[in-house]
Amino acid sequence: MQDGGVDGSQRTLTNLPRSLVADYRIVQELSASGAEADLLLVERRRDDARRVVKIYRRNVVLDEDTV
């Protein structure tokens, strides 16, 4: 497995940020990804809890009301 990648044979074009890689692994990329960001289904390593993470692309400036 690559750092921030997925387990097994599936690979993604998106990697998790270093701040998340130690605690989460990518399960799959979600098809709802858009021009500004990618959505990933991730799983927490310690208890297999699943979450959705939105990873914004470089050079995307977020409006403070969005966050």
N, CA, C and O atoms as CSV, one atom per row, in Angstrom:
chain,resi,resn,atom,element,x,y,z
A,1,MET,N,N,0.841,-1.188,0.000
A,1,MET,CA,C,0.000,0.000,0.000
A,1,MET,C,C,0.881,1.244,0.000
A,1,MET,O,O,1.879,1.294,0.719
A,2,GLN,N,N,0.528,2.237,-0.788
A,2,GLN,CA,C,1.232,3.509,-0.788
A,2,GLN,C,C,0.714,4.352,0.371
A,2,GLN,O,O,-0.434,4.200,0.786
A,3,ASP,N,N,1.559,5.242,0.896
A,3,ASP,CA,C,1.082,6.155,1.929
A,3,ASP,C,C,-0.118,6.932,1.411
A,3,ASP,O,O,-0.048,7.564,0.357
A,4,GLY,N,N,-1.211,6.885,2.148
A,4,GLY,CA,C,-2.387,7.629,1.766
A,4,GLY,C,C,-3.194,6.972,0.683
A,4,GLY,O,O,-4.246,7.480,0.294
A,5,GLY,N,N,-2.715,5.837,0.181
A,5,GLY,CA,C,-3.429,5.112,-0.859
A,5,GLY,C,C,-4.441,4.160,-0.277
A,5,GLY,O,O,-4.861,4.311,0.870
A,6,VAL,N,N,-4.829,3.186,-1.058
A,6,VAL,CA,C,-5.839,2.233,-0.628
A,6,VAL,C,C,-5.205,0.887,-0.366
A,6,VAL,O,O,-4.129,0.588,-0.885
A,7,ASP,N,N,-5.864,0.079,0.433
A,7,ASP,CA,C,-5.401,-1.277,0.672
A,7,ASP,C,C,-5.722,-2.139,-0.537
A,7,ASP,O,O,-6.632,-1.818,-1.302
A,8,GLY,N,N,-4.995,-3.217,-0.717
A,8,GLY,CA,C,-5.287,-4.145,-1.798
A,8,GLY,C,C,-4.823,-3.626,-3.139
A,8,GLY,O,O,-3.866,-2.857,-3.220
A,9,SER,N,N,-5.509,-4.050,-4.199
A,9,SER,CA,C,-5.064,-3.730,-5.550
A,9,SER,C,C,-5.627,-2.421,-6.088
A,9,SER,O,O,-5.119,-1.905,-7.083
A,10,GLN,N,N,-6.661,-1.871,-5.461
A,10,GLN,CA,C,-7.269,-0.633,-5.946
A,10,GLN,C,C,-6.336,0.544,-5.684
A,10,GLN,O,O,-5.744,0.638,-4.609
A,11,ARG,N,N,-6.202,1.432,-6.648
A,11,ARG,CA,C,-5.382,2.635,-6.499
A,11,ARG,C,C,-6.229,3.858,-6.798
A,11,ARG,O,O,-7.193,3.788,-7.560
A,12,THR,N,N,-5.861,4.978,-6.193
A,12,THR,CA,C,-6.566,6.231,-6.454
A,12,THR,C,C,-5.569,7.264,-6.938
A,12,THR,O,O,-4.362,7.119,-6.744
A,13,LEU,N,N,-6.078,8.296,-7.562
A,13,LEU,CA,C,-5.230,9.401,-7.997
A,13,LEU,C,C,-5.019,10.402,-6.872
A,13,LEU,O,O,-4.133,11.253,-6.948
A,14,THR,N,N,-5.829,10.299,-5.835
A,14,THR,CA,C,-5.775,11.217,-4.704
A,14,THR,C,C,-5.148,10.526,-3.504
A,14,THR,O,O,-5.487,9.383,-3.195
A,15,ASN,N,N,-4.245,11.207,-2.833
A,15,ASN,CA,C,-3.663,10.698,-1.600
A,15,ASN,C,C,-4.175,11.511,-0.426
A,15,ASN,O,O,-4.530,12.680,-0.573
A,16,LEU,N,N,-4.208,10.895,0.721
A,16,LEU,CA,C,-4.588,11.607,1.940
A,16,LEU,C,C,-3.458,12.527,2.374
A,16,LEU,O,O,-2.287,12.216,2.161
A,17,PRO,N,N,-3.801,13.656,2.981
A,17,PRO,CA,C,-2.771,14.520,3.555
A,17,PRO,C,C,-2.034,13.777,4.669
A,17,PRO,O,O,-2.588,12.875,5.297
A,18,ARG,N,N,-0.801,14.158,4.902
A,18,ARG,CA,C,0.008,13.509,5.954
A,18,ARG,C,C,-0.685,13.511,7.304
A,18,ARG,O,O,-0.523,12.575,8.087
A,19,SER,N,N,-1.454,14.550,7.584
A,19,SER,CA,C,-2.123,14.647,8.884
A,19,SER,C,C,-3.192,13.571,9.073
A,19,SER,O,O,-3.598,13.308,10.205
A,20,LEU,N,N,-3.657,12.943,7.988
A,20,LEU,CA,C,-4.695,11.907,8.081
A,20,LEU,C,C,-4.177,10.492,7.838
A,20,LEU,O,O,-4.801,9.520,8.264
A,21,VAL,N,N,-3.047,10.374,7.161
A,21,VAL,CA,C,-2.554,9.068,6.726
A,21,VAL,C,C,-2.296,8.085,7.873
A,21,VAL,O,O,-2.519,6.885,7.710
A,22,ALA,N,N,-1.840,8.563,9.008
A,22,ALA,CA,C,-1.547,7.659,10.120
A,22,ALA,C,C,-2.806,7.045,10.708
A,22,ALA,O,O,-2.768,5.931,11.231
A,23,ASP,N,N,-3.915,7.755,10.628
A,23,ASP,CA,C,-5.143,7.298,11.267
A,23,ASP,C,C,-6.181,6.718,10.310
A,23,ASP,O,O,-7.076,5.992,10.743
A,24,TYR,N,N,-6.076,7.024,9.023
A,24,TYR,CA,C,-7.100,6.613,8.059
A,24,TYR,C,C,-6.492,5.949,6.836
A,24,TYR,O,O,-5.338,6.199,6.485
A,25,ARG,N,N,-7.280,5.104,6.194
A,25,ARG,CA,C,-6.910,4.521,4.908
A,25,ARG,C,C,-8.067,4.761,3.935
A,25,ARG,O,O,-9.228,4.809,4.342
A,26,ILE,N,N,-7.749,4.908,2.667
A,26,ILE,CA,C,-8.769,5.131,1.642
A,26,ILE,C,C,-9.436,3.807,1.305
A,26,ILE,O,O,-8.767,2.810,1.037
A,27,VAL,N,N,-10.761,3.811,1.322
A,27,VAL,CA,C,-11.534,2.646,0.902
A,27,VAL,C,C,-11.844,2.773,-0.588
A,27,VAL,O,O,-11.652,1.828,-1.353
A,28,GLN,N,N,-12.328,3.958,-0.995
A,28,GLN,CA,C,-12.587,4.195,-2.417
A,28,GLN,C,C,-12.787,5.676,-2.687
A,28,GLN,O,O,-13.112,6.457,-1.793
A,29,GLU,N,N,-12.583,6.038,-3.953
A,29,GLU,CA,C,-12.922,7.384,-4.399
A,29,GLU,C,C,-14.418,7.388,-4.696
A,29,GLU,O,O,-14.955,6.415,-5.226
A,30,LEU,N,N,-15.084,8.485,-4.353
A,30,LEU,CA,C,-16.517,8.592,-4.609
A,30,LEU,C,C,-16.738,9.348,-5.916
A,30,LEU,O,O,-16.012,10.293,-6.224
A,31,SER,N,N,-17.725,8.933,-6.667
A,31,SER,CA,C,-17.957,9.483,-7.999
A,31,SER,C,C,-18.477,10.920,-7.981
A,31,SER,O,O,-18.576,11.543,-9.038
A,32,ALA,N,N,-18.804,11.452,-6.829
A,32,ALA,CA,C,-19.333,12.819,-6.724
A,32,ALA,C,C,-18.230,13.875,-6.755
A,32,ALA,O,O,-18.509,15.051,-6.524
A,33,SER,N,N,-17.002,13.490,-7.032
A,33,SER,CA,C,-15.908,14.452,-7.082
A,33,SER,C,C,-16.170,15.496,-8.145
A,33,SER,O,O,-16.795,15.217,-9.168
A,34,GLY,N,N,-15.684,16.710,-7.893
A,34,GLY,CA,C,-15.938,17.803,-8.826
A,34,GLY,C,C,-14.670,18.510,-9.231
A,34,GLY,O,O,-13.571,17.978,-9.074
A,35,ALA,N,N,-14.826,19.712,-9.755
A,35,ALA,CA,C,-13.692,20.471,-10.268
A,35,ALA,C,C,-12.794,21.018,-9.156
A,35,ALA,O,O,-11.600,21.225,-9.372
A,36,GLU,N,N,-13.360,21.252,-7.969
A,36,GLU,CA,C,-12.582,21.848,-6.881
A,36,GLU,C,C,-12.004,20.838,-5.909
A,36,GLU,O,O,-11.002,21.120,-5.253
A,37,ALA,N,N,-12.621,19.655,-5.803
A,37,ALA,CA,C,-12.216,18.715,-4.763
A,37,ALA,C,C,-12.562,17.280,-5.145
A,37,ALA,O,O,-13.350,17.028,-6.057
A,38,ASP,N,N,-11.948,16.352,-4.419
A,38,ASP,CA,C,-12.258,14.929,-4.556
A,38,ASP,C,C,-12.876,14.451,-3.248
A,38,ASP,O,O,-12.496,14.899,-2.166
A,39,LEU,N,N,-13.828,13.542,-3.363
A,39,LEU,CA,C,-14.436,12.925,-2.186
A,39,LEU,C,C,-13.917,11.505,-2.056
A,39,LEU,O,O,-13.871,10.752,-3.029
A,40,LEU,N,N,-13.529,11.155,-0.843
A,40,LEU,CA,C,-12.995,9.827,-0.573
A,40,LEU,C,C,-13.741,9.192,0.585
A,40,LEU,O,O,-14.040,9.854,1.579
A,41,LEU,N,N,-14.036,7.929,0.459
A,41,LEU,CA,C,-14.530,7.147,1.585
A,41,LEU,C,C,-13.293,6.606,2.283
A,41,LEU,O,O,-12.487,5.903,1.673
A,42,VAL,N,N,-13.143,6.935,3.565
A,42,VAL,CA,C,-11.976,6.488,4.327
A,42,VAL,C,C,-12.426,5.656,5.520
A,42,VAL,O,O,-13.581,5.705,5.942
A,43,GLU,N,N,-11.482,4.898,6.043
A,43,GLU,CA,C,-11.754,4.042,7.195
A,43,GLU,C,C,-10.693,4.317,8.255
A,43,GLU,O,O,-9.497,4.320,7.964
A,44,ARG,N,N,-11.146,4.549,9.491
A,44,ARG,CA,C,-10.212,4.799,10.584
A,44,ARG,C,C,-9.538,3.487,10.953
A,44,ARG,O,O,-10.216,2.479,11.158
A,45,ARG,N,N,-8.233,3.486,11.038
A,45,ARG,CA,C,-7.458,2.262,11.258
A,45,ARG,C,C,-7.756,1.586,12.599
A,45,ARG,O,O,-7.761,0.358,12.685
A,46,ARG,N,N,-8.003,2.376,13.637
A,46,ARG,CA,C,-8.141,1.757,14.976
A,46,ARG,C,C,-9.470,1.039,15.197
A,46,ARG,O,O,-9.539,0.099,15.989
A,47,ASP,N,N,-10.537,1.477,14.499
A,47,ASP,CA,C,-11.830,0.848,14.761
A,47,ASP,C,C,-12.681,0.635,13.509
A,47,ASP,O,O,-13.856,0.280,13.606
A,48,ASP,N,N,-12.090,0.852,12.340
A,48,ASP,CA,C,-12.781,0.651,11.055
A,48,ASP,C,C,-13.996,1.557,10.842
A,48,ASP,O,O,-14.825,1.272,9.978
A,49,ALA,N,N,-14.117,2.643,11.611
A,49,ALA,CA,C,-15.208,3.599,11.396
A,49,ALA,C,C,-14.998,4.283,10.051
A,49,ALA,O,O,-13.883,4.683,9.717
A,50,ARG,N,N,-16.058,4.412,9.294
A,50,ARG,CA,C,-15.962,5.003,7.962
A,50,ARG,C,C,-16.423,6.451,7.978
A,50,ARG,O,O,-17.368,6.813,8.679
A,51,ARG,N,N,-15.737,7.270,7.193
A,51,ARG,CA,C,-16.029,8.692,7.065
A,51,ARG,C,C,-15.848,9.095,5.601
A,51,ARG,O,O,-15.218,8.377,4.825
A,52,VAL,N,N,-16.402,10.237,5.238
A,52,VAL,CA,C,-16.165,10.822,3.921
A,52,VAL,C,C,-15.271,12.037,4.125
A,52,VAL,O,O,-15.526,12.875,4.989
A,53,VAL,N,N,-14.223,12.117,3.317
A,53,VAL,CA,C,-13.263,13.218,3.391
A,53,VAL,C,C,-13.297,13.962,2.067
A,53,VAL,O,O,-13.299,13.351,0.998
A,54,LYS,N,N,-13.325,15.281,2.149
A,54,LYS,CA,C,-13.274,16.118,0.956
A,54,LYS,C,C,-11.883,16.730,0.882
A,54,LYS,O,O,-11.477,17.488,1.763
A,55,ILE,N,N,-11.158,16.393,-0.178
A,55,ILE,CA,C,-9.798,16.878,-0.366
A,55,ILE,C,C,-9.818,17.934,-1.470
A,55,ILE,O,O,-10.058,17.619,-2.635
A,56,TYR,N,N,-9.564,19.191,-1.092
A,56,TYR,CA,C,-9.561,20.277,-2.069
A,56,TYR,C,C,-8.267,20.254,-2.872
A,56,TYR,O,O,-7.198,19.932,-2.353
A,57,ARG,N,N,-8.388,20.599,-4.136
A,57,ARG,CA,C,-7.227,20.640,-5.022
A,57,ARG,C,C,-6.380,21.867,-4.711
A,57,ARG,O,O,-6.844,22.843,-4.121
A,58,ARG,N,N,-5.122,21.782,-5.130
A,58,ARG,CA,C,-4.212,22.918,-4.950
A,58,ARG,C,C,-4.793,24.144,-5.639
A,58,ARG,O,O,-5.511,24.032,-6.632
A,59,ASN,N,N,-4.483,25.278,-5.115
A,59,ASN,CA,C,-4.884,26.570,-5.679
A,59,ASN,C,C,-6.376,26.861,-5.546
A,59,ASN,O,O,-6.856,27.843,-6.111
A,60,VAL,N,N,-7.111,26.043,-4.821
A,60,VAL,CA,C,-8.523,26.337,-4.559
A,60,VAL,C,C,-8.574,27.158,-3.281
A,60,VAL,O,O,-8.090,26.729,-2.233
A,61,VAL,N,N,-9.161,28.333,-3.376
A,61,VAL,CA,C,-9.291,29.215,-2.218
A,61,VAL,C,C,-10.718,29.097,-1.707
A,61,VAL,O,O,-11.675,29.349,-2.439
A,62,LEU,N,N,-10.849,28.708,-0.434
A,62,LEU,CA,C,-12.157,28.514,0.152
A,62,LEU,C,C,-12.696,29.802,0.744
A,62,LEU,O,O,-11.958,30.580,1.350
A,63,ASP,N,N,-13.965,30.015,0.565
A,63,ASP,CA,C,-14.665,31.109,1.216
A,63,ASP,C,C,-14.818,30.718,2.683
A,63,ASP,O,O,-15.196,29.580,2.962
A,64,GLU,N,N,-14.546,31.596,3.615
A,64,GLU,CA,C,-14.611,31.259,5.030
A,64,GLU,C,C,-15.982,30.775,5.460
A,64,GLU,O,O,-16.091,30.020,6.426
A,65,ASP,N,N,-17.042,31.196,4.760
A,65,ASP,CA,C,-18.394,30.730,5.078
A,65,ASP,C,C,-18.587,29.262,4.689
A,65,ASP,O,O,-19.457,28.582,5.233
A,66,THR,N,N,-17.777,28.777,3.750
A,66,THR,CA,C,-17.859,27.390,3.315
A,66,THR,C,C,-17.338,26.438,4.368
A,66,THR,O,O,-17.887,25.355,4.571
A,67,VAL,N,N,-16.286,26.844,5.031
A,67,VAL,CA,C,-15.642,26.003,6.038
A,67,VAL,C,C,-16.438,26.109,7.279
A,67,VAL,O,O,-16.099,25.487,8.286
